[in-house]
Amino acid sequence: MEIGVIGAGTMGSGIAQVAAQSGHKVWLFDTNEAALEKATKALAKIMARLVEKGRLSEADAQGIKERINCVSDYQSFQNCGFVIEAIVENLDVKRSVFSSLEDHVSDTCILASNTSSLSIASIAASCQRPERVVGVHFFNPAPLMPLVEIVPAVQTASDILDQTKNLIDGWKKVTVVTKDTPGFIVNRVARPFYGEAIRIYEEGIADMATIDWAMKEIGGFRMGPFELMDYIGNDINYTVTETVWTAFYYDPRYKPSFTQKRMMEAGYLGRKSGRGYYDYKEGAVAPEPEKNQVVGEAIVWRILILLMNEAADALHLNIASAQDIDLAMTKGVNYPKGLLQWADEEGIQKVLDGLDKLYLAYHEERYRASVLLRQKAAFGQKFLG
Ligand SMILES: NC(=O)c1ccc[n+]([C@@H]2O[C@H](COP(=O)([O-])OP(=O)(O)OC[C@H]3O[C@@H](n4cnc5c(N)ncnc54)[C@H](O)[C@@H]3O)[C@@H](O)[C@H]2O)c1
């Protein structure tokens, strides 16, 4: 099957590589010639590195490069069975791309969007045949991150969903199916990892280095929240938080923080700007954490129970199955354990008590426990069998 990719930026070029590695002929389109050139050069570099490391033969690398064809119009998409869009995150632009795309593809072609935060229903509604539109959300970097969230819109036909899932499974990705709601699974459930860490810092309970140390050493997370925000970029991370919060009709649970907003406004974007929560300039000395086990455990528990609460609430609202929610967090953001399984192991009553204690102390909606946690605790049930 031939694959079309629209947008040759960070995500589009990665997705093109993934498809070509699975043997597809790929048509990579971008309105910006420079983006196509950059993507071609970057791919050549990646291929050379993989050959050097012995992970790919010279012939395979050559084949992958040859299968990706850069194009500057939609004409080449006529034989594609699947076209995925990965352009700028703007609903109006995406809708206009989808509506004109339909004139250039066959009747059986599936149209997918890699959007992180926009409504698939709204993108699909711009098409004559909205039933063939689906969300296919890769994670960055697409060739390395195993997770792909598949998002059927209300209009998506069930066979389109099945075909899409089969195709992406065939690309050796871990797929989960999620409802078309803000943040899908990962960008919704992960909010407290950042938000509650910032809140703990704002309250002066611990500094950033200590919170990062606790989450890694005690919590078992691969990166601490502040390190990770610096890695993602405070502009991107803040915008995702703000988008999710707005899209949930300003549910206070997702409220962004002034701390991160100010970081963004100051241009302290993280690694990419040389300074974020930490200083990345040459010779900068990293702050030392205060390795207090009791404080560390309290920090981890507070962030963890908020994450578990989000996972429980996503399950309660049928955003995805319990298995898919756990898979999404382990394969999309490398959590050491699925949150629902983790809650089962810790004890749901204990998680609920922790949240109720916070709610009682703060009287803030961000600590309101999901009714599913309360039900599971009341009946002594677990999330996973
Ligand atoms: N970067 C991430 O971490 C990430 C992760 C998952 C999903 N996404 C989503 O993927 C999409 C792309 O993000 P990105 O980070 O790759 O962006 P990017 O800025 O790196 O690349 C976007 C590319 O789209 C091109 N483009 C813009 N308008 C176009 C049009 N009308 N037609 C064709 N090409 C056009 C641009 O020239 C650019 O090369 C967004 O919807 C984003 O939300 C991003």
PDBQT file of the ligand as one rigid body, heavy atoms in Angstrom, charges set to zero:
ROOT
HETATM    1  N1  LIG A 401       6.029  17.509  18.096  1.00  0.00    +0.000 N 
HETATM    2  C1  LIG A 401       5.441  16.644  18.871  1.00  0.00    +0.000 C 
HETATM    3  O1  LIG A 401       5.950  16.252  19.933  1.00  0.00    +0.000 OA
HETATM    4  C2  LIG A 401       4.097  16.072  18.476  1.00  0.00    +0.000 A 
HETATM    5  C3  LIG A 401       3.695  14.827  19.013  1.00  0.00    +0.000 A 
HETATM    6  C4  LIG A 401       2.494  14.261  18.593  1.00  0.00    +0.000 A 
HETATM    7  C5  LIG A 401       1.697  14.948  17.691  1.00  0.00    +0.000 A 
HETATM    8  N2  LIG A 401       2.087  16.173  17.207  1.00  0.00    +0.000 N 
HETATM    9  C6  LIG A 401       1.203  16.826  16.233  1.00  0.00    +0.000 C 
HETATM   10  O2  LIG A 401       1.742  16.599  14.928  1.00  0.00    +0.000 OA
HETATM   11  C7  LIG A 401       1.479  17.716  14.096  1.00  0.00    +0.000 C 
HETATM   12  C8  LIG A 401       2.790  18.257  13.525  1.00  0.00    +0.000 C 
HETATM   13  O3  LIG A 401       3.626  18.626  14.581  1.00  0.00    +0.000 OA
HETATM   14  P1  LIG A 401       5.199  18.823  14.368  1.00  0.00    +0.000 P 
HETATM   15  O4  LIG A 401       5.793  18.973  15.722  1.00  0.00    +0.000 OA
HETATM   16  O5  LIG A 401       5.723  17.793  13.445  1.00  0.00    +0.000 OA
HETATM   17  O6  LIG A 401       5.213  20.238  13.634  1.00  0.00    +0.000 OA
HETATM   18  P2  LIG A 401       6.404  20.892  12.772  1.00  0.00    +0.000 P 
HETATM   19  O7  LIG A 401       6.244  22.352  12.933  1.00  0.00    +0.000 OA
HETATM   20  O8  LIG A 401       7.709  20.267  13.101  1.00  0.00    +0.000 OA
HETATM   21  O9  LIG A 401       6.046  20.482  11.253  1.00  0.00    +0.000 OA
HETATM   22  C9  LIG A 401       4.894  20.910  10.592  1.00  0.00    +0.000 C 
HETATM   23  C10 LIG A 401       5.176  20.892   9.094  1.00  0.00    +0.000 C 
HETATM   24  O10 LIG A 401       3.947  21.106   8.400  1.00  0.00    +0.000 OA
HETATM   25  C11 LIG A 401       4.208  21.947   7.282  1.00  0.00    +0.000 C 
HETATM   26  N3  LIG A 401       2.953  22.575   6.900  1.00  0.00    +0.000 N 
HETATM   27  C12 LIG A 401       2.304  23.585   7.521  1.00  0.00    +0.000 A 
HETATM   28  N4  LIG A 401       1.150  23.843   6.872  1.00  0.00    +0.000 NA
HETATM   29  C13 LIG A 401       1.077  22.967   5.847  1.00  0.00    +0.000 A 
HETATM   30  C14 LIG A 401       0.108  22.719   4.837  1.00  0.00    +0.000 A 
HETATM   31  N5  LIG A 401      -1.003  23.434   4.756  1.00  0.00    +0.000 N 
HETATM   32  N6  LIG A 401       0.343  21.721   3.957  1.00  0.00    +0.000 NA
HETATM   33  C15 LIG A 401       1.487  20.983   4.037  1.00  0.00    +0.000 A 
HETATM   34  N7  LIG A 401       2.439  21.180   4.970  1.00  0.00    +0.000 NA
HETATM   35  C16 LIG A 401       2.220  22.151   5.862  1.00  0.00    +0.000 A 
HETATM   36  C17 LIG A 401       5.276  22.904   7.762  1.00  0.00    +0.000 C 
HETATM   37  O11 LIG A 401       5.993  23.447   6.688  1.00  0.00    +0.000 OA
HETATM   38  C18 LIG A 401       6.144  21.990   8.633  1.00  0.00    +0.000 C 
HETATM   39  O12 LIG A 401       7.187  21.414   7.895  1.00  0.00    +0.000 OA
HETATM   40  C19 LIG A 401       0.692  18.709  14.941  1.00  0.00    +0.000 C 
HETATM   41  O13 LIG A 401      -0.681  18.493  14.730  1.00  0.00    +0.000 OA
HETATM   42  C20 LIG A 401       1.091  18.326  16.352  1.00  0.00    +0.000 C 
HETATM   43  O14 LIG A 401       0.115  18.677  17.303  1.00  0.00    +0.000 OA
HETATM   44  C21 LIG A 401       3.277  16.730  17.561  1.00  0.00    +0.000 A 
ENDROOT
TORSDOF 0
